[in-house]
Structures are given as structure tokens and as C-alpha cells.
Amino acid sequence: MECTPGQWKIHKGEMNDCGAEFWITGNDDEGCVIAHVNSKIYDERIETEEAEANANLIVASPDLYQACKYALSVLESIPEEYAEQIADKLDESIDVAMLERAIDKAKGKKE
């Protein structure tokens, strides 16, 4: 399963009965809508900020996905003796499973 490539964009709609609306589109010529985020009307300011934060997170998703894949590949390439030294300096183990879960979740795989 592949996602829409390129840099995604946020478009803010006008306030309506549903509150503020945000559309996320792909960076293609057709401008396909990837997601539509509404705020809740009962507290316009707070909910609009939350809806915009959600839209920003969605727009960042392709970059976050690529960053997780890159970080996982870097961590997996570190020889075990060096990984242990790094973990000792961090006072914790390097949790590649966290990155693997995030990547699997982005691919739609169930835990």
C-alpha cells in the first residue's frame, strides 16, 4: 500500500455550522483531497486550534513516515557492541520496536 507522494498541503475553509474546516491535498495536478478535518462548534477558538493542529499532523505524516524508516535503517546498521555503548550513554536501550510499530501502523498493519 502506497500513500499519495509529495508534499501535502493544508487549505483552510471558512467558518460554518461545523466550525472551521481544513482540507489536506496531495501535491499533484488534480489536487486530490487526502483528508478533511472539522473543528467542533461548541468552543470555536480551542476547537479550531485543535483541528488545525490535527491537520498539521496529517500534513507532516509523509515526512514523519520517511524519518522513521530512515532512523530504523540507521539503528539497524549499528553493530551491537556500539549500540550497547550508545544505550549506556543514554541510560536506556534503543527501542527499534517503537519505530517498527509506527511504520507498521502507517502501513495499516494491526498490532
JOHUVEN-V339950 format. One record per residue. RES is the residue in one letter. NEAR is the number of other ideal C-beta (glycine too) atoms within 10 Angstrom. D_LAST is the distance of its C-alpha to the last C-alpha in whole Angstrom. Layout:
res: <RES:RES>
near: <NEAR:NEAR>
d_last: <D_LAST:D_LAST>
This chain:
res: <M:E:C:T:P:G:Q:W:K:I:H:K:G:E:M:N:D:C:G:A:E:F:W:I:T:G:N:D:D:E:G:C:V:I:A:H:V:N:S:K:I:Y:D:E:R:I:E:T:E:E:A:E:A:N:A:N:L:I:V:A:S:P:D:L:Y:Q:A:C:K:Y:A:L:S:V:L:E:S:I:P:E:E:Y:A:E:Q:I:A:D:K:L:D:E:S:I:D:V:A:M:L:E:R:A:I:D:K:A:K:G:K:K:E>
near: <6:5:14:14:10:11:9:20:13:15:13:14:14:6:13:10:6:12:18:23:18:21:16:21:18:18:13:10:6:7:12:11:12:17:15:12:21:17:23:14:14:8:12:13:9:11:16:20:13:16:20:16:11:16:23:13:11:16:18:12:15:19:11:12:16:10:13:18:14:11:15:17:10:10:14:12:8:14:8:7:7:9:16:13:12:12:13:10:8:9:6:8:12:15:11:14:10:12:20:14:14:17:15:12:13:16:11:8:11:5:5>
d_last: <17:19:20:23:25:27:28:27:30:30:33:34:35:38:38:38:37:34:34:33:32:30:29:27:28:28:31:32:35:34:32:29:28:24:24:26:26:28:29:30:34:35:35:36:36:32:30:32:31:27:27:28:26:23:25:25:22:21:24:23:19:21:22:19:17:20:21:17:18:21:21:18:21:23:22:21:25:26:28:26:30:30:26:27:30:28:26:29:31:28:28:24:22:20:16:15:12:12:13:11:8:10:11:8:8:12:11:9:7:4:0>
